[in-house]
Amino acid sequence: MASDKVADLVEYIVCGLVTNEDAVSLDVTDSDGSALIEVSCSEEDAGRIIGRRGRTIKAIRTLARALGSRVGTSVEVEVLG
């Protein structure tokens, strides 16, 4: 599916940011023309993913949406700590 490419990108970026890669998991929910990617991680790594004032997660969302538009799907990324 098209959302798998976006999920792979998000997973690659998130695993580069966290200290405990084993605790990272992605749950992808597809619906008509859109996808929701929920990133689960350890609580101390959630702050690393979100970043100061949410700048890091905003950048991840921007990249995910850009790739999503290229493959023809709308994407939303959420972090579950």
PyMOL Python script that loads the backbone (N, CA, C, O; Angstrom):
from pymol import cmd

cmd.read_pdbstr("""\
ATOM      1  N   MET A   1       0.828  -1.194   0.000  1.00  0.00           N
ATOM      2  CA  MET A   1       0.000   0.000   0.000  1.00  0.00           C
ATOM      3  C   MET A   1       0.869   1.254   0.000  1.00  0.00           C
ATOM      4  O   MET A   1       2.048   1.212   0.352  1.00  0.00           O
ATOM      5  N   ALA A   2       0.278   2.344  -0.392  1.00  0.00           N
ATOM      6  CA  ALA A   2       0.998   3.612  -0.448  1.00  0.00           C
ATOM      7  C   ALA A   2       1.413   4.084   0.937  1.00  0.00           C
ATOM      8  O   ALA A   2       2.475   4.686   1.099  1.00  0.00           O
ATOM      9  N   SER A   3       0.585   3.814   1.931  1.00  0.00           N
ATOM     10  CA  SER A   3       0.905   4.274   3.288  1.00  0.00           C
ATOM     11  C   SER A   3       2.092   3.524   3.879  1.00  0.00           C
ATOM     12  O   SER A   3       2.708   4.006   4.829  1.00  0.00           O
ATOM     13  N   ASP A   4       2.426   2.352   3.339  1.00  0.00           N
ATOM     14  CA  ASP A   4       3.589   1.612   3.837  1.00  0.00           C
ATOM     15  C   ASP A   4       4.882   2.374   3.585  1.00  0.00           C
ATOM     16  O   ASP A   4       5.790   2.338   4.415  1.00  0.00           O
ATOM     17  N   LYS A   5       4.977   3.059   2.457  1.00  0.00           N
ATOM     18  CA  LYS A   5       6.169   3.860   2.161  1.00  0.00           C
ATOM     19  C   LYS A   5       6.309   4.995   3.166  1.00  0.00           C
ATOM     20  O   LYS A   5       7.406   5.284   3.644  1.00  0.00           O
ATOM     21  N   VAL A   6       5.200   5.628   3.476  1.00  0.00           N
ATOM     22  CA  VAL A   6       5.227   6.739   4.434  1.00  0.00           C
ATOM     23  C   VAL A   6       5.569   6.210   5.823  1.00  0.00           C
ATOM     24  O   VAL A   6       6.349   6.828   6.547  1.00  0.00           O
ATOM     25  N   ALA A   7       4.994   5.076   6.194  1.00  0.00           N
ATOM     26  CA  ALA A   7       5.279   4.483   7.506  1.00  0.00           C
ATOM     27  C   ALA A   7       6.752   4.101   7.619  1.00  0.00           C
ATOM     28  O   ALA A   7       7.353   4.259   8.681  1.00  0.00           O
ATOM     29  N   ASP A   8       7.335   3.600   6.535  1.00  0.00           N
ATOM     30  CA  ASP A   8       8.762   3.265   6.554  1.00  0.00           C
ATOM     31  C   ASP A   8       9.614   4.505   6.785  1.00  0.00           C
ATOM     32  O   ASP A   8      10.595   4.459   7.527  1.00  0.00           O
ATOM     33  N   LEU A   9       9.241   5.614   6.149  1.00  0.00           N
ATOM     34  CA  LEU A   9       9.968   6.868   6.342  1.00  0.00           C
ATOM     35  C   LEU A   9       9.865   7.335   7.788  1.00  0.00           C
ATOM     36  O   LEU A   9      10.871   7.696   8.398  1.00  0.00           O
ATOM     37  N   VAL A  10       8.653   7.331   8.338  1.00  0.00           N
ATOM     38  CA  VAL A  10       8.444   7.774   9.720  1.00  0.00           C
ATOM     39  C   VAL A  10       9.229   6.881  10.681  1.00  0.00           C
ATOM     40  O   VAL A  10       9.869   7.377  11.608  1.00  0.00           O
ATOM     41  N   GLU A  11       9.180   5.579  10.462  1.00  0.00           N
ATOM     42  CA  GLU A  11       9.910   4.657  11.333  1.00  0.00           C
ATOM     43  C   GLU A  11      11.413   4.903  11.267  1.00  0.00           C
ATOM     44  O   GLU A  11      12.089   4.873  12.295  1.00  0.00           O
ATOM     45  N   TYR A  12      11.935   5.144  10.085  1.00  0.00           N
ATOM     46  CA  TYR A  12      13.368   5.412   9.920  1.00  0.00           C
ATOM     47  C   TYR A  12      13.784   6.665  10.695  1.00  0.00           C
ATOM     48  O   TYR A  12      14.805   6.664  11.382  1.00  0.00           O
ATOM     49  N   ILE A  13      12.994   7.723  10.580  1.00  0.00           N
ATOM     50  CA  ILE A  13      13.318   8.976  11.267  1.00  0.00           C
ATOM     51  C   ILE A  13      13.217   8.806  12.779  1.00  0.00           C
ATOM     52  O   ILE A  13      14.107   9.231  13.516  1.00  0.00           O
ATOM     53  N   VAL A  14      12.128   8.182  13.240  1.00  0.00           N
ATOM     54  CA  VAL A  14      11.901   8.028  14.678  1.00  0.00           C
ATOM     55  C   VAL A  14      12.982   7.146  15.306  1.00  0.00           C
ATOM     56  O   VAL A  14      13.479   7.460  16.387  1.00  0.00           O
ATOM     57  N   CYS A  15      13.347   6.060  14.652  1.00  0.00           N
ATOM     58  CA  CYS A  15      14.376   5.171  15.211  1.00  0.00           C
ATOM     59  C   CYS A  15      15.725   5.872  15.303  1.00  0.00           C
ATOM     60  O   CYS A  15      16.543   5.517  16.151  1.00  0.00           O
ATOM     61  N   GLY A  16      15.970   6.849  14.459  1.00  0.00           N
ATOM     62  CA  GLY A  16      17.196   7.623  14.549  1.00  0.00           C
ATOM     63  C   GLY A  16      17.207   8.602  15.711  1.00  0.00           C
ATOM     64  O   GLY A  16      18.273   9.050  16.132  1.00  0.00           O
ATOM     65  N   LEU A  17      16.042   8.938  16.228  1.00  0.00           N
ATOM     66  CA  LEU A  17      15.936   9.917  17.305  1.00  0.00           C
ATOM     67  C   LEU A  17      15.941   9.303  18.697  1.00  0.00           C
ATOM     68  O   LEU A  17      16.447   9.917  19.637  1.00  0.00           O
ATOM     69  N   VAL A  18      15.393   8.114  18.846  1.00  0.00           N
ATOM     70  CA  VAL A  18      15.171   7.536  20.177  1.00  0.00           C
ATOM     71  C   VAL A  18      16.396   6.781  20.679  1.00  0.00           C
ATOM     72  O   VAL A  18      17.297   6.449  19.909  1.00  0.00           O
ATOM     73  N   THR A  19      16.412   6.517  21.989  1.00  0.00           N
ATOM     74  CA  THR A  19      17.491   5.725  22.575  1.00  0.00           C
ATOM     75  C   THR A  19      17.114   4.249  22.664  1.00  0.00           C
ATOM     76  O   THR A  19      17.990   3.385  22.637  1.00  0.00           O
ATOM     77  N   ASN A  20      15.821   3.956  22.769  1.00  0.00           N
ATOM     78  CA  ASN A  20      15.350   2.578  22.885  1.00  0.00           C
ATOM     79  C   ASN A  20      14.537   2.216  21.641  1.00  0.00           C
ATOM     80  O   ASN A  20      13.315   2.362  21.626  1.00  0.00           O
ATOM     81  N   GLU A  21      15.225   1.744  20.600  1.00  0.00           N
ATOM     82  CA  GLU A  21      14.560   1.426  19.337  1.00  0.00           C
ATOM     83  C   GLU A  21      13.590   0.252  19.464  1.00  0.00           C
ATOM     84  O   GLU A  21      12.631   0.154  18.699  1.00  0.00           O
ATOM     85  N   ASP A  22      13.836  -0.633  20.420  1.00  0.00           N
ATOM     86  CA  ASP A  22      12.975  -1.811  20.583  1.00  0.00           C
ATOM     87  C   ASP A  22      11.575  -1.434  21.068  1.00  0.00           C
ATOM     88  O   ASP A  22      10.626  -2.188  20.851  1.00  0.00           O
ATOM     89  N   ALA A  23      11.438  -0.302  21.708  1.00  0.00           N
ATOM     90  CA  ALA A  23      10.137   0.123  22.225  1.00  0.00           C
ATOM     91  C   ALA A  23       9.293   0.852  21.180  1.00  0.00           C
ATOM     92  O   ALA A  23       8.130   1.166  21.432  1.00  0.00           O
ATOM     93  N   VAL A  24       9.873   1.121  20.010  1.00  0.00           N
ATOM     94  CA  VAL A  24       9.154   1.857  18.964  1.00  0.00           C
ATOM     95  C   VAL A  24       8.296   0.898  18.148  1.00  0.00           C
ATOM     96  O   VAL A  24       8.776  -0.134  17.679  1.00  0.00           O
ATOM     97  N   SER A  25       7.031   1.245  17.985  1.00  0.00           N
ATOM     98  CA  SER A  25       6.150   0.481  17.101  1.00  0.00           C
ATOM     99  C   SER A  25       5.201   1.451  16.412  1.00  0.00           C
ATOM    100  O   SER A  25       4.806   2.471  16.977  1.00  0.00           O
ATOM    101  N   LEU A  26       4.847   1.110  15.186  1.00  0.00           N
ATOM    102  CA  LEU A  26       3.941   1.940  14.404  1.00  0.00           C
ATOM    103  C   LEU A  26       2.664   1.182  14.138  1.00  0.00           C
ATOM    104  O   LEU A  26       2.690  -0.003  13.806  1.00  0.00           O
ATOM    105  N   ASP A  27       1.549   1.863  14.285  1.00  0.00           N
ATOM    106  CA  ASP A  27       0.244   1.297  13.965  1.00  0.00           C
ATOM    107  C   ASP A  27      -0.346   2.149  12.848  1.00  0.00           C
ATOM    108  O   ASP A  27      -0.630   3.332  13.041  1.00  0.00           O
ATOM    109  N   VAL A  28      -0.528   1.537  11.677  1.00  0.00           N
ATOM    110  CA  VAL A  28      -1.028   2.262  10.511  1.00  0.00           C
ATOM    111  C   VAL A  28      -2.480   1.882  10.277  1.00  0.00           C
ATOM    112  O   VAL A  28      -2.805   0.704  10.128  1.00  0.00           O
ATOM    113  N   THR A  29      -3.351   2.881  10.246  1.00  0.00           N
ATOM    114  CA  THR A  29      -4.767   2.680   9.982  1.00  0.00           C
ATOM    115  C   THR A  29      -5.111   3.361   8.665  1.00  0.00           C
ATOM    116  O   THR A  29      -5.029   4.583   8.548  1.00  0.00           O
ATOM    117  N   ASP A  30      -5.497   2.563   7.678  1.00  0.00           N
ATOM    118  CA  ASP A  30      -5.848   3.086   6.360  1.00  0.00           C
ATOM    119  C   ASP A  30      -7.349   3.234   6.225  1.00  0.00           C
ATOM    120  O   ASP A  30      -8.115   2.390   6.690  1.00  0.00           O
ATOM    121  N   SER A  31      -7.757   4.308   5.588  1.00  0.00           N
ATOM    122  CA  SER A  31      -9.157   4.495   5.204  1.00  0.00           C
ATOM    123  C   SER A  31      -9.164   5.086   3.803  1.00  0.00           C
ATOM    124  O   SER A  31      -8.112   5.151   3.167  1.00  0.00           O
ATOM    125  N   ASP A  32     -10.291   5.507   3.313  1.00  0.00           N
ATOM    126  CA  ASP A  32     -10.396   6.020   1.942  1.00  0.00           C
ATOM    127  C   ASP A  32      -9.462   7.193   1.683  1.00  0.00           C
ATOM    128  O   ASP A  32      -9.747   8.316   2.099  1.00  0.00           O
ATOM    129  N   GLY A  33      -8.359   6.946   1.005  1.00  0.00           N
ATOM    130  CA  GLY A  33      -7.453   8.009   0.610  1.00  0.00           C
ATOM    131  C   GLY A  33      -6.690   8.668   1.729  1.00  0.00           C
ATOM    132  O   GLY A  33      -6.078   9.714   1.512  1.00  0.00           O
ATOM    133  N   SER A  34      -6.701   8.098   2.924  1.00  0.00           N
ATOM    134  CA  SER A  34      -5.961   8.693   4.028  1.00  0.00           C
ATOM    135  C   SER A  34      -5.392   7.596   4.925  1.00  0.00           C
ATOM    136  O   SER A  34      -5.831   6.446   4.891  1.00  0.00           O
ATOM    137  N   ALA A  35      -4.412   7.982   5.718  1.00  0.00           N
ATOM    138  CA  ALA A  35      -3.781   7.039   6.634  1.00  0.00           C
ATOM    139  C   ALA A  35      -3.450   7.753   7.939  1.00  0.00           C
ATOM    140  O   ALA A  35      -3.069   8.923   7.945  1.00  0.00           O
ATOM    141  N   LEU A  36      -3.601   7.030   9.035  1.00  0.00           N
ATOM    142  CA  LEU A  36      -3.221   7.520  10.360  1.00  0.00           C
ATOM    143  C   LEU A  36      -2.078   6.648  10.844  1.00  0.00           C
ATOM    144  O   LEU A  36      -2.215   5.427  10.928  1.00  0.00           O
ATOM    145  N   ILE A  37      -0.953   7.269  11.162  1.00  0.00           N
ATOM    146  CA  ILE A  37       0.208   6.549  11.670  1.00  0.00           C
ATOM    147  C   ILE A  37       0.384   6.939  13.129  1.00  0.00           C
ATOM    148  O   ILE A  37       0.655   8.098  13.443  1.00  0.00           O
ATOM    149  N   GLU A  38       0.228   5.960  14.020  1.00  0.00           N
ATOM    150  CA  GLU A  38       0.409   6.188  15.452  1.00  0.00           C
ATOM    151  C   GLU A  38       1.737   5.585  15.876  1.00  0.00           C
ATOM    152  O   GLU A  38       1.971   4.388  15.704  1.00  0.00           O
ATOM    153  N   VAL A  39       2.599   6.416  16.426  1.00  0.00           N
ATOM    154  CA  VAL A  39       3.927   5.994  16.858  1.00  0.00           C
ATOM    155  C   VAL A  39       3.880   5.759  18.360  1.00  0.00           C
ATOM    156  O   VAL A  39       3.602   6.678  19.130  1.00  0.00           O
ATOM    157  N   SER A  40       4.150   4.534  18.773  1.00  0.00           N
ATOM    158  CA  SER A  40       4.233   4.200  20.198  1.00  0.00           C
ATOM    159  C   SER A  40       5.702   4.066  20.573  1.00  0.00           C
ATOM    160  O   SER A  40       6.489   3.471  19.836  1.00  0.00           O
ATOM    161  N   CYS A  41       6.063   4.625  21.724  1.00  0.00           N
ATOM    162  CA  CYS A  41       7.449   4.562  22.178  1.00  0.00           C
ATOM    163  C   CYS A  41       7.477   4.684  23.692  1.00  0.00           C
ATOM    164  O   CYS A  41       6.442   4.871  24.331  1.00  0.00           O
ATOM    165  N   SER A  42       8.668   4.575  24.256  1.00  0.00           N
ATOM    166  CA  SER A  42       8.797   4.746  25.701  1.00  0.00           C
ATOM    167  C   SER A  42       8.569   6.223  26.040  1.00  0.00           C
ATOM    168  O   SER A  42       8.744   7.100  25.195  1.00  0.00           O
ATOM    169  N   GLU A  43       8.179   6.477  27.278  1.00  0.00           N
ATOM    170  CA  GLU A  43       7.805   7.833  27.670  1.00  0.00           C
ATOM    171  C   GLU A  43       8.947   8.832  27.560  1.00  0.00           C
ATOM    172  O   GLU A  43       8.736   9.975  27.153  1.00  0.00           O
ATOM    173  N   GLU A  44      10.152   8.411  27.919  1.00  0.00           N
ATOM    174  CA  GLU A  44      11.276   9.354  27.850  1.00  0.00           C
ATOM    175  C   GLU A  44      11.656   9.656  26.401  1.00  0.00           C
ATOM    176  O   GLU A  44      12.213  10.719  26.126  1.00  0.00           O
ATOM    177  N   ASP A  45      11.369   8.750  25.477  1.00  0.00           N
ATOM    178  CA  ASP A  45      11.662   9.001  24.071  1.00  0.00           C
ATOM    179  C   ASP A  45      10.583   9.828  23.386  1.00  0.00           C
ATOM    180  O   ASP A  45      10.830  10.397  22.323  1.00  0.00           O
ATOM    181  N   ALA A  46       9.402   9.905  23.966  1.00  0.00           N
ATOM    182  CA  ALA A  46       8.331  10.702  23.370  1.00  0.00           C
ATOM    183  C   ALA A  46       8.745  12.171  23.293  1.00  0.00           C
ATOM    184  O   ALA A  46       8.428  12.858  22.322  1.00  0.00           O
ATOM    185  N   GLY A  47       9.442  12.642  24.298  1.00  0.00           N
ATOM    186  CA  GLY A  47       9.925  14.019  24.294  1.00  0.00           C
ATOM    187  C   GLY A  47      10.940  14.269  23.194  1.00  0.00           C
ATOM    188  O   GLY A  47      10.982  15.357  22.620  1.00  0.00           O
ATOM    189  N   ARG A  48      11.754  13.275  22.898  1.00  0.00           N
ATOM    190  CA  ARG A  48      12.728  13.408  21.812  1.00  0.00           C
ATOM    191  C   ARG A  48      12.021  13.495  20.463  1.00  0.00           C
ATOM    192  O   ARG A  48      12.438  14.252  19.586  1.00  0.00           O
ATOM    193  N   ILE A  49      10.957  12.723  20.300  1.00  0.00           N
ATOM    194  CA  ILE A  49      10.226  12.722  19.029  1.00  0.00           C
ATOM    195  C   ILE A  49       9.450  14.028  18.853  1.00  0.00           C
ATOM    196  O   ILE A  49       9.385  14.571  17.750  1.00  0.00           O
ATOM    197  N   ILE A  50       8.870  14.522  19.928  1.00  0.00           N
ATOM    198  CA  ILE A  50       8.083  15.753  19.846  1.00  0.00           C
ATOM    199  C   ILE A  50       8.995  16.970  19.692  1.00  0.00           C
ATOM    200  O   ILE A  50       8.710  17.866  18.897  1.00  0.00           O
ATOM    201  N   GLY A  51      10.084  17.001  20.447  1.00  0.00           N
ATOM    202  CA  GLY A  51      11.036  18.105  20.344  1.00  0.00           C
ATOM    203  C   GLY A  51      10.585  19.345  21.087  1.00  0.00           C
ATOM    204  O   GLY A  51       9.473  19.405  21.613  1.00  0.00           O
ATOM    205  N   ARG A  52      11.457  20.323  21.123  1.00  0.00           N
ATOM    206  CA  ARG A  52      11.129  21.579  21.800  1.00  0.00           C
ATOM    207  C   ARG A  52      10.043  22.312  21.030  1.00  0.00           C
ATOM    208  O   ARG A  52      10.160  22.562  19.831  1.00  0.00           O
ATOM    209  N   ARG A  53       8.993  22.645  21.751  1.00  0.00           N
ATOM    210  CA  ARG A  53       7.829  23.341  21.187  1.00  0.00           C
ATOM    211  C   ARG A  53       7.223  22.598  19.991  1.00  0.00           C
ATOM    212  O   ARG A  53       6.566  23.206  19.146  1.00  0.00           O
ATOM    213  N   GLY A  54       7.449  21.279  19.926  1.00  0.00           N
ATOM    214  CA  GLY A  54       6.834  20.470  18.881  1.00  0.00           C
ATOM    215  C   GLY A  54       7.474  20.586  17.516  1.00  0.00           C
ATOM    216  O   GLY A  54       6.879  20.188  16.515  1.00  0.00           O
ATOM    217  N   ARG A  55       8.667  21.121  17.461  1.00  0.00           N
ATOM    218  CA  ARG A  55       9.311  21.353  16.165  1.00  0.00           C
ATOM    219  C   ARG A  55       9.680  20.052  15.459  1.00  0.00           C
ATOM    220  O   ARG A  55       9.535  19.948  14.241  1.00  0.00           O
ATOM    221  N   THR A  56      10.152  19.065  16.209  1.00  0.00           N
ATOM    222  CA  THR A  56      10.576  17.811  15.574  1.00  0.00           C
ATOM    223  C   THR A  56       9.392  17.062  14.991  1.00  0.00           C
ATOM    224  O   THR A  56       9.457  16.608  13.848  1.00  0.00           O
ATOM    225  N   ILE A  57       8.310  16.921  15.748  1.00  0.00           N
ATOM    226  CA  ILE A  57       7.139  16.206  15.227  1.00  0.00           C
ATOM    227  C   ILE A  57       6.514  16.979  14.078  1.00  0.00           C
ATOM    228  O   ILE A  57       5.962  16.377  13.157  1.00  0.00           O
ATOM    229  N   LYS A  58       6.592  18.293  14.118  1.00  0.00           N
ATOM    230  CA  LYS A  58       6.069  19.090  13.007  1.00  0.00           C
ATOM    231  C   LYS A  58       6.859  18.806  11.733  1.00  0.00           C
ATOM    232  O   LYS A  58       6.280  18.693  10.653  1.00  0.00           O
ATOM    233  N   ALA A  59       8.170  18.691  11.857  1.00  0.00           N
ATOM    234  CA  ALA A  59       9.003  18.376  10.698  1.00  0.00           C
ATOM    235  C   ALA A  59       8.720  16.962  10.175  1.00  0.00           C
ATOM    236  O   ALA A  59       8.667  16.740   8.965  1.00  0.00           O
ATOM    237  N   ILE A  60       8.540  16.012  11.096  1.00  0.00           N
ATOM    238  CA  ILE A  60       8.205  14.635  10.689  1.00  0.00           C
ATOM    239  C   ILE A  60       6.871  14.616   9.966  1.00  0.00           C
ATOM    240  O   ILE A  60       6.729  13.946   8.943  1.00  0.00           O
ATOM    241  N   ARG A  61       5.898  15.341  10.484  1.00  0.00           N
ATOM    242  CA  ARG A  61       4.576  15.400   9.838  1.00  0.00           C
ATOM    243  C   ARG A  61       4.665  16.034   8.452  1.00  0.00           C
ATOM    244  O   ARG A  61       4.000  15.585   7.518  1.00  0.00           O
ATOM    245  N   THR A  62       5.483  17.072   8.318  1.00  0.00           N
ATOM    246  CA  THR A  62       5.645  17.726   7.021  1.00  0.00           C
ATOM    247  C   THR A  62       6.235  16.764   6.001  1.00  0.00           C
ATOM    248  O   THR A  62       5.753  16.690   4.871  1.00  0.00           O
ATOM    249  N   LEU A  63       7.271  16.028   6.383  1.00  0.00           N
ATOM    250  CA  LEU A  63       7.873  15.048   5.480  1.00  0.00           C
ATOM    251  C   LEU A  63       6.890  13.937   5.129  1.00  0.00           C
ATOM    252  O   LEU A  63       6.806  13.521   3.974  1.00  0.00           O
ATOM    253  N   ALA A  64       6.142  13.455   6.129  1.00  0.00           N
ATOM    254  CA  ALA A  64       5.174  12.382   5.883  1.00  0.00           C
ATOM    255  C   ALA A  64       4.070  12.850   4.946  1.00  0.00           C
ATOM    256  O   ALA A  64       3.654  12.104   4.059  1.00  0.00           O
ATOM    257  N   ARG A  65       3.595  14.064   5.130  1.00  0.00           N
ATOM    258  CA  ARG A  65       2.543  14.590   4.256  1.00  0.00           C
ATOM    259  C   ARG A  65       3.050  14.808   2.838  1.00  0.00           C
ATOM    260  O   ARG A  65       2.321  14.580   1.873  1.00  0.00           O
ATOM    261  N   ALA A  66       4.306  15.252   2.710  1.00  0.00           N
ATOM    262  CA  ALA A  66       4.882  15.466   1.385  1.00  0.00           C
ATOM    263  C   ALA A  66       4.992  14.145   0.631  1.00  0.00           C
ATOM    264  O   ALA A  66       4.626  14.069  -0.541  1.00  0.00           O
ATOM    265  N   LEU A  67       5.489  13.109   1.292  1.00  0.00           N
ATOM    266  CA  LEU A  67       5.571  11.797   0.648  1.00  0.00           C
ATOM    267  C   LEU A  67       4.179  11.238   0.398  1.00  0.00           C
ATOM    268  O   LEU A  67       3.938  10.611  -0.634  1.00  0.00           O
ATOM    269  N   GLY A  68       3.272  11.458   1.323  1.00  0.00           N
ATOM    270  CA  GLY A  68       1.901  10.994   1.144  1.00  0.00           C
ATOM    271  C   GLY A  68       1.240  11.612  -0.070  1.00  0.00           C
ATOM    272  O   GLY A  68       0.512  10.933  -0.794  1.00  0.00           O
ATOM    273  N   SER A  69       1.483  12.883  -0.300  1.00  0.00           N
ATOM    274  CA  SER A  69       0.887  13.529  -1.475  1.00  0.00           C
ATOM    275  C   SER A  69       1.497  12.984  -2.758  1.00  0.00           C
ATOM    276  O   SER A  69       0.821  12.930  -3.785  1.00  0.00           O
ATOM    277  N   ARG A  70       2.750  12.585  -2.718  1.00  0.00           N
ATOM    278  CA  ARG A  70       3.382  12.004  -3.910  1.00  0.00           C
ATOM    279  C   ARG A  70       2.811  10.634  -4.252  1.00  0.00           C
ATOM    280  O   ARG A  70       2.717  10.270  -5.424  1.00  0.00           O
ATOM    281  N   VAL A  71       2.429   9.875  -3.226  1.00  0.00           N
ATOM    282  CA  VAL A  71       1.878   8.537  -3.468  1.00  0.00           C
ATOM    283  C   VAL A  71       0.365   8.540  -3.465  1.00  0.00           C
ATOM    284  O   VAL A  71      -0.252   7.488  -3.636  1.00  0.00           O
ATOM    285  N   GLY A  72      -0.252   9.706  -3.274  1.00  0.00           N
ATOM    286  CA  GLY A  72      -1.695   9.840  -3.419  1.00  0.00           C
ATOM    287  C   GLY A  72      -2.527   9.510  -2.199  1.00  0.00           C
ATOM    288  O   GLY A  72      -3.635   8.989  -2.325  1.00  0.00           O
ATOM    289  N   THR A  73      -2.008   9.806  -1.017  1.00  0.00           N
ATOM    290  CA  THR A  73      -2.779   9.583   0.204  1.00  0.00           C
ATOM    291  C   THR A  73      -2.543  10.715   1.195  1.00  0.00           C
ATOM    292  O   THR A  73      -1.461  11.301   1.235  1.00  0.00           O
ATOM    293  N   SER A  74      -3.539  11.011   1.977  1.00  0.00           N
ATOM    294  CA  SER A  74      -3.439  12.010   3.033  1.00  0.00           C
ATOM    295  C   SER A  74      -2.926  11.319   4.294  1.00  0.00           C
ATOM    296  O   SER A  74      -3.394  10.231   4.628  1.00  0.00           O
ATOM    297  N   VAL A  75      -1.984  11.921   4.992  1.00  0.00           N
ATOM    298  CA  VAL A  75      -1.320  11.264   6.124  1.00  0.00           C
ATOM    299  C   VAL A  75      -1.393  12.132   7.362  1.00  0.00           C
ATOM    300  O   VAL A  75      -1.240  13.352   7.289  1.00  0.00           O
ATOM    301  N   GLU A  76      -1.628  11.496   8.504  1.00  0.00           N
ATOM    302  CA  GLU A  76      -1.577  12.143   9.809  1.00  0.00           C
ATOM    303  C   GLU A  76      -0.699  11.298  10.713  1.00  0.00           C
ATOM    304  O   GLU A  76      -0.827  10.073  10.731  1.00  0.00           O
ATOM    305  N   VAL A  77       0.192  11.936  11.467  1.00  0.00           N
ATOM    306  CA  VAL A  77       1.115  11.239  12.361  1.00  0.00           C
ATOM    307  C   VAL A  77       0.826  11.680  13.796  1.00  0.00           C
ATOM    308  O   VAL A  77       0.777  12.876  14.083  1.00  0.00           O
ATOM    309  N   GLU A  78       0.638  10.715  14.691  1.00  0.00           N
ATOM    310  CA  GLU A  78       0.400  10.977  16.113  1.00  0.00           C
ATOM    311  C   GLU A  78       1.433  10.211  16.940  1.00  0.00           C
ATOM    312  O   GLU A  78       1.861   9.123  16.556  1.00  0.00           O
ATOM    313  N   VAL A  79       1.829  10.787  18.075  1.00  0.00           N
ATOM    314  CA  VAL A  79       2.783  10.141  18.982  1.00  0.00           C
ATOM    315  C   VAL A  79       2.039   9.716  20.244  1.00  0.00           C
ATOM    316  O   VAL A  79       1.367  10.524  20.884  1.00  0.00           O
ATOM    317  N   LEU A  80       2.166   8.455  20.586  1.00  0.00           N
ATOM    318  CA  LEU A  80       1.607   7.908  21.821  1.00  0.00           C
ATOM    319  C   LEU A  80       2.774   7.554  22.726  1.00  0.00           C
ATOM    320  O   LEU A  80       3.555   6.654  22.415  1.00  0.00           O
ATOM    321  N   GLY A  81       2.896   8.257  23.845  1.00  0.00           N
ATOM    322  CA  GLY A  81       4.049   8.066  24.708  1.00  0.00           C
ATOM    323  C   GLY A  81       3.966   6.948  25.646  1.00  0.00           C
ATOM    324  O   GLY A  81       4.900   6.716  26.414  1.00  0.00           O
TER     325      GLY A  81
END
""", "prot")
cmd.dss("prot")
cmd.show_as("cartoon", "prot")
cmd.util.cbc("prot")
cmd.orient("prot")
